[in-house]
Amino acid sequence: ASASDAAVEEYARIAASGANSQFQKSPPNDGITKSSRAYAQGKAVVYEYVLAIRPNVTEAELAAWRAGTRSEVVPSACSVLRKDEFFKKGLLFRYRYLERSGQVLDDFLVNRPACEAL
């Protein structure tokens, strides 16, 4: 990896660590999020949320929830990323939403192509 890749990865680690402490201090209080954590994965800061969802939720409800979540998360994540000098060097955010059983409800990246598509 180049020096700039290493710098982005180090930056992602620091950003993830800061986000993680923030989650520990003030966990999301929306009634659905059971736990949240942030960690680095290469150039990505991964935000992982464990949600309590109804056992009888339908695929259509999940699809609507995914669309709604993405339409909220992507623009706000892009506005944060665009202000960050490391974004041009490949920094990205990844959002993972899990069910308490560990089943993945959604997993998406907010990166340059995603932000350019807005």
N, CA and C of each residue as an Amber inpcrd file, in Angstrom:
protein
   354
   0.8500000  -1.2020000   0.0000000   0.0000000   0.0000000   0.0000000
   0.8800000   1.2430000   0.0000000   0.4120000   2.2820000  -0.6550000
   1.1920000   3.5170000  -0.7110000   1.1080000   4.2390000   0.6280000
   1.9700000   5.2400000   0.7630000   1.9780000   6.0190000   2.0050000
   0.6390000   6.6980000   2.2170000   0.0110000   7.1510000   1.1020000
  -1.2600000   7.8520000   1.2910000  -2.3490000   6.8620000   1.7180000
  -2.2900000   5.6070000   1.2200000  -3.2370000   4.5900000   1.6720000
  -3.0750000   4.3610000   3.1750000  -1.8420000   4.2400000   3.6170000
  -1.5670000   4.0000000   5.0380000  -2.0980000   5.1600000   5.8770000
  -1.9340000   6.3820000   5.3680000  -2.4170000   7.5590000   6.0980000
  -3.9400000   7.5350000   6.2060000  -4.6190000   7.1500000   5.1220000
  -6.0850000   7.0910000   5.1460000  -6.5310000   6.0170000   6.1280000
  -5.8510000   4.8670000   6.1100000  -6.2310000   3.7800000   7.0150000
  -6.0280000   4.1790000   8.4710000  -4.9430000   4.8790000   8.7420000
  -4.6860000   5.3530000  10.1010000  -5.7730000   6.3600000  10.5120000
  -6.1130000   7.2440000   9.5880000  -7.1400000   8.2450000   9.8460000
  -8.4850000   7.5660000  10.1090000  -8.7980000   6.5350000   9.3300000
 -10.0540000   5.8030000   9.5220000 -10.0850000   5.1680000  10.9120000
  -8.9350000   4.6390000  11.3460000  -8.8700000   4.0330000  12.6930000
  -9.1680000   5.0710000  13.7620000  -8.5670000   6.2510000  13.6100000
  -8.7620000   7.3140000  14.6090000 -10.2230000   7.7880000  14.5940000
 -10.7710000   7.9760000  13.3820000 -12.1610000   8.4330000  13.2600000
 -13.1150000   7.3980000  13.8530000 -12.8550000   6.1170000  13.5840000
 -13.7150000   5.0490000  14.0930000 -13.6600000   5.0070000  15.6100000
 -12.4650000   5.1810000  16.1380000 -12.2960000   5.1540000  17.5800000
 -13.0600000   6.3020000  18.2310000 -13.0120000   7.4850000  17.6170000
 -13.7590000   8.6400000  18.1290000 -15.2610000   8.4080000  18.0640000
 -15.7180000   7.8520000  16.9320000 -17.1500000   7.5880000  16.7690000
 -17.5980000   6.5380000  17.7770000 -16.7510000   5.5600000  18.0090000
 -17.0970000   4.4910000  18.9400000 -17.2470000   5.0340000  20.3640000
 -16.3350000   5.9170000  20.7880000 -16.4590000   6.4990000  22.1390000
 -17.7440000   7.3180000  22.2370000 -18.0960000   7.9910000  21.1440000
 -19.3240000   8.7820000  21.1290000 -20.5420000   7.8580000  21.3180000
 -20.5300000   6.7140000  20.6360000 -21.6170000   5.7420000  20.7780000
 -21.7150000   5.2410000  22.2180000 -20.5530000   5.0030000  22.8480000
 -20.5580000   4.4960000  24.2280000 -21.1420000   5.5550000  25.1600000
 -20.7660000   6.8190000  24.9150000 -21.2400000   7.9150000  25.7650000
 -22.7290000   8.1560000  25.5900000 -23.1690000   8.2510000  24.3330000
 -24.5890000   8.5240000  24.0900000 -25.1140000   7.5890000  23.0100000
 -25.5310000   6.4020000  23.4050000 -26.0630000   5.4470000  22.4310000
 -27.3220000   6.0000000  21.7820000 -27.5500000   5.6580000  20.5020000
 -28.7780000   6.1240000  19.8380000 -29.9870000   5.7380000  20.6750000
 -30.8830000   6.6960000  20.8700000 -32.0260000   6.4640000  21.7450000
 -33.2920000   6.5420000  20.9020000 -33.4460000   5.6140000  19.9560000
 -34.5840000   5.6700000  19.0480000 -35.5700000   4.5390000  19.3000000
 -35.3010000   3.7330000  20.3280000 -36.2120000   2.6550000  20.6370000
 -35.9930000   1.4010000  19.8000000 -35.2030000   1.5210000  18.7310000
 -34.9800000   0.3760000  17.8450000 -33.5410000  -0.1150000  17.9460000
 -32.5990000   0.8420000  18.0580000 -31.1830000   0.4860000  18.0680000
 -30.8030000  -0.1100000  19.4200000 -30.3680000  -1.3520000  19.4050000
 -29.9830000  -2.0230000  20.6430000 -28.5150000  -1.7800000  20.9640000
 -27.6880000  -1.7080000  19.9410000 -26.2870000  -1.3990000  20.1890000
 -25.6990000  -0.8090000  18.9290000 -24.6160000  -0.0690000  19.1000000
 -23.9610000   0.5340000  17.9550000 -22.4740000   0.5740000  18.2520000
 -21.6970000   0.4030000  17.2120000 -20.2550000   0.5000000  17.3750000
 -19.6680000   0.9760000  16.0610000 -18.4420000   1.4700000  16.1310000
 -17.7350000   1.9020000  14.9330000 -16.3610000   1.2540000  14.9670000
 -15.9040000   0.8450000  13.8100000 -14.5560000   0.2830000  13.7120000
 -14.0300000   0.5610000  12.3110000 -12.7280000   0.4520000  12.1550000
 -12.1180000   0.7170000  10.8540000 -11.9200000  -0.5830000  10.1080000
 -12.0540000  -0.4860000   8.7930000 -11.8410000  -1.6340000   7.9160000
 -11.1510000  -1.0630000   6.6870000  -9.8270000  -1.1530000   6.6500000
  -9.0910000  -0.5110000   5.5560000  -9.3420000   0.9780000   5.5820000
  -9.8010000   1.5200000   4.4460000 -10.0550000   2.9690000   4.3590000
 -11.4620000   3.3370000   4.7950000 -12.2020000   2.3480000   5.2950000
 -13.5890000   2.6070000   5.6750000 -13.7360000   2.7550000   7.1760000
 -14.6100000   3.6890000   7.5630000 -15.1080000   3.7300000   8.9330000
 -16.4460000   3.0020000   8.8720000 -16.5500000   1.9070000   9.6120000
 -17.7680000   1.1070000   9.5900000 -18.6280000   1.4660000  10.7960000
 -19.8680000   1.8010000  10.5180000 -20.8370000   2.0660000  11.5830000
 -21.7840000   0.8730000  11.6030000 -21.8130000   0.1920000  12.7300000
 -22.6180000  -1.0240000  12.8140000 -23.6820000  -0.8660000  13.8930000
 -24.9100000  -1.1280000  13.5070000 -26.0440000  -0.9750000  14.4180000
 -26.7780000  -2.3020000  14.5300000 -27.0900000  -2.6880000  15.7630000
 -27.9250000  -3.8710000  15.9770000 -29.3170000  -3.3650000  16.3280000
 -30.2960000  -3.7780000  15.5340000 -31.6530000  -3.2700000  15.6880000
 -32.5920000  -4.3440000  16.2070000 -33.5320000  -3.9060000  17.0060000
 -34.6090000  -4.7960000  17.4460000 -35.7660000  -4.5670000  16.4890000
 -36.0170000  -5.5410000  15.6290000 -37.1450000  -5.3690000  14.7200000
 -38.1940000  -6.4390000  15.0120000 -39.4270000  -6.1380000  14.6390000
 -40.5050000  -7.0940000  14.8840000 -40.2020000  -8.4030000  14.1680000
 -40.4860000  -9.5270000  14.7970000 -40.2040000 -10.8140000  14.1520000
 -41.0380000 -11.0230000  12.8900000 -42.2030000 -10.3430000  12.8100000
 -43.0710000 -10.5670000  11.6610000 -42.9490000  -9.4720000  10.6020000
 -41.8220000  -8.7480000  10.6170000 -41.6440000  -7.6690000   9.6380000
 -41.6080000  -8.2770000   8.2310000 -42.2470000  -7.5840000   7.2920000
 -42.3110000  -8.1270000   5.9310000 -41.1350000  -7.6300000   5.1000000
 -40.8740000  -8.3210000   3.9970000 -39.8030000  -7.9180000   3.0850000
 -40.1130000  -6.5270000   2.5280000 -41.3900000  -6.2430000   2.2780000
 -41.7730000  -4.9200000   1.7520000 -41.4750000  -3.8190000   2.7660000
 -41.7540000  -4.1010000   4.0520000 -41.4520000  -3.1100000   5.0970000
 -39.9490000  -2.8960000   5.1960000 -39.1960000  -3.9950000   5.1020000
 -37.7410000  -3.8660000   5.1570000 -37.2270000  -3.0650000   3.9670000
 -37.7840000  -3.3120000   2.7900000 -37.3540000  -2.5820000   1.5920000
 -37.6270000  -1.0860000   1.7590000 -38.7980000  -0.7630000   2.3120000
 -39.1510000   0.6420000   2.5320000 -38.2150000   1.2550000   3.5730000
 -37.9080000   0.4840000   4.6200000 -36.9990000   0.9690000   5.6620000
 -35.6010000   1.2050000   5.0770000 -35.1240000   0.2610000   4.2550000
 -33.7910000   0.4240000   3.6350000 -33.7300000   1.6900000   2.8010000
 -34.7610000   1.8900000   1.9720000 -34.7820000   3.0660000   1.1020000
 -34.8060000   4.3370000   1.9410000 -35.6220000   4.3430000   2.9850000
 -35.7240000   5.5190000   3.8490000 -34.4250000   5.8000000   4.5800000
 -33.8130000   4.7390000   5.0980000 -32.5510000   4.8940000   5.8320000
 -31.4740000   5.4390000   4.9110000 -31.3500000   4.8410000   3.7300000
 -30.3180000   5.2970000   2.7990000 -30.5440000   6.7360000   2.3660000
 -31.8170000   7.1150000   2.1450000 -32.0730000   8.4740000   1.6680000
 -31.7660000   9.4950000   2.7620000 -31.7560000   9.0510000   4.0080000
 -31.4100000   9.9280000   5.1280000 -29.9050000   9.9170000   5.3830000
 -29.3190000   8.7090000   5.3890000 -27.9160000   8.5440000   5.7770000
 -26.9560000   9.0580000   4.7090000 -27.2090000   8.7060000   3.4490000
 -26.2310000   9.0080000   2.4030000 -25.9690000  10.5120000   2.2560000
 -27.0120000  11.3530000   2.1270000 -26.7240000  12.7830000   1.9750000
 -25.9960000  13.3770000   3.1760000 -26.3690000  12.9630000   4.3890000
 -25.6920000  13.5560000   5.5530000 -24.2580000  13.0330000   5.6690000
 -24.0410000  11.7510000   5.3450000 -22.6730000  11.2150000   5.3670000
 -21.8200000  11.9010000   4.3010000 -22.4050000  12.1320000   3.1240000
 -21.6530000  12.8020000   2.0550000 -21.2780000  14.2210000   2.4540000
 -22.1800000  14.9090000   3.1600000 -21.8320000  16.2850000   3.5230000
 -20.7010000  16.2970000   4.5440000 -20.6250000  15.2670000   5.3930000
 -19.4950000  15.1470000   6.3270000 -18.2230000  14.8010000   5.5550000
 -18.3280000  13.8170000   4.6720000 -17.1510000  13.3630000   3.9250000
 -16.5790000  14.4540000   3.0200000 -17.4510000  15.2040000   2.3700000
 -16.9670000  16.2250000   1.4290000 -16.1040000  17.2710000   2.1170000
 -16.3040000  17.4630000   3.4230000 -15.5070000  18.4580000   4.1480000
 -14.1790000  17.8660000   4.6070000 -13.9760000  16.5720000   4.3510000
 -12.8080000  15.8850000   4.8820000 -11.7490000  15.7100000   3.8050000
 -10.5460000  16.2040000   4.0770000  -9.4850000  16.1110000   3.0640000
  -9.1800000  14.6510000   2.7020000  -9.4700000  13.7170000   3.6040000
  -9.1410000  12.3140000   3.3320000 -10.1480000  11.6580000   2.3880000
 -11.2760000  12.3050000   2.1740000 -12.2950000  11.7650000   1.2670000
 -11.7190000  11.6200000  -0.1450000 -10.9380000  12.6410000  -0.5710000
 -10.3240000  12.5940000  -1.9100000  -9.3070000  11.4670000  -2.0100000
  -8.8060000  11.0320000  -0.8580000  -7.7870000   9.9770000  -0.8570000
  -8.3880000   8.5970000  -0.6230000  -9.7160000   8.5340000  -0.6030000
 -10.3410000   7.2230000  -0.5370000 -11.0590000   6.8690000   0.7560000
 -11.1240000   7.8180000   1.7120000 -11.8820000   7.5450000   2.9330000
 -13.3460000   7.3120000   2.5750000 -13.9700000   6.3150000   3.1910000
 -15.3850000   6.0860000   2.9670000 -16.0400000   5.6040000   4.2460000
 -17.3600000   5.6620000   4.2550000 -18.1370000   5.1560000   5.3820000
 -18.8900000   3.9140000   4.9120000 -19.0360000   2.9710000   5.8150000
 -19.8320000   1.7870000   5.5290000 -20.8500000   1.6560000   6.6570000
 -22.0920000   1.4250000   6.3020000 -23.1540000   1.2880000   7.2940000
 -23.6730000  -0.1310000   7.2720000 -23.6440000  -0.7650000   8.4300000
 -24.1430000  -2.1310000   8.5620000 -25.2470000  -2.1450000   9.6150000
 -26.3730000  -2.7280000   9.2410000 -27.5050000  -2.8460000  10.1610000
 -27.7950000  -4.3250000  10.3290000 -27.7510000  -4.7730000  11.5620000
 -27.9410000  -6.1890000  11.8490000 -29.1610000  -6.3810000  12.7250000
 -29.7510000  -7.5370000  12.5770000 -30.8080000  -7.9650000  13.4630000
 -30.1290000  -8.5660000  14.6880000 -30.8420000  -8.6890000  15.8010000
 -30.1940000  -9.2150000  17.0130000 -29.6210000 -10.6080000  16.7940000
 -30.2070000 -11.3760000  15.8710000 -29.6880000 -12.7170000  15.5910000
 -28.3870000 -12.6730000  14.7980000 -28.0240000 -11.4780000  14.3110000
 -26.8170000 -11.3650000  13.4970000 -27.1140000 -11.2930000  12.0080000
 -28.3780000 -11.4920000  11.6510000 -28.7540000 -11.4010000  10.2370000
 -28.5690000  -9.9660000   9.7460000 -27.9940000  -9.8080000   8.5480000
 -27.7520000  -8.4750000   7.9990000 -29.0340000  -7.9230000   7.3880000
 -29.4490000  -6.7550000   7.8750000 -30.6400000  -6.0880000   7.3410000
 -30.2570000  -5.1650000   6.1880000 -29.1140000  -4.5460000   6.3180000
 -28.6190000  -3.6900000   5.2350000 -27.1350000  -3.4670000   5.4560000
 -26.4370000  -3.2020000   4.3670000 -24.9920000  -3.0100000   4.4040000
 -24.6610000  -2.2160000   3.1550000 -24.2620000  -0.9670000   3.3250000
 -23.9720000  -0.1640000   2.1320000 -22.8130000   0.7940000   2.3980000
 -22.2020000   1.2240000   1.3080000 -21.0640000   2.1230000   1.3710000
 -21.4990000   3.5420000   1.0250000 -20.8730000   4.4970000   1.6860000
 -20.9940000   5.8840000   1.2510000 -19.5860000   6.2890000   0.8360000
 -19.3950000   6.3430000  -0.4940000 -18.0770000   6.6320000  -1.0430000
 -18.2170000   7.6910000  -2.1370000 -17.1500000   7.9440000  -2.8690000
 -17.2290000   9.0140000  -3.8720000 -18.3140000   8.7560000  -4.9120000
 -18.3960000   7.5370000  -5.4890000 -19.4630000   7.3210000  -6.4720000
 -20.8560000   7.5540000  -5.8720000 -21.0720000   7.1250000  -4.6400000
 -22.3830000   7.3190000  -4.0060000 -22.6810000   8.8020000  -3.8410000
 -21.6760000   9.5710000  -3.4460000 -21.8870000  11.0060000  -3.2160000
 -22.0170000  11.7480000  -4.5390000 -21.2870000  11.3060000  -5.5710000
 -21.3760000  11.9580000  -6.8650000 -22.7370000  11.7070000  -7.5090000
 -23.3580000  10.5830000  -7.1320000 -24.6550000  10.2210000  -7.7170000
 -25.8040000  11.0390000  -7.1300000 -25.5420000  11.7510000  -6.0360000
 -26.6220000  12.5030000  -5.3730000 -27.1230000  13.6490000  -6.2520000
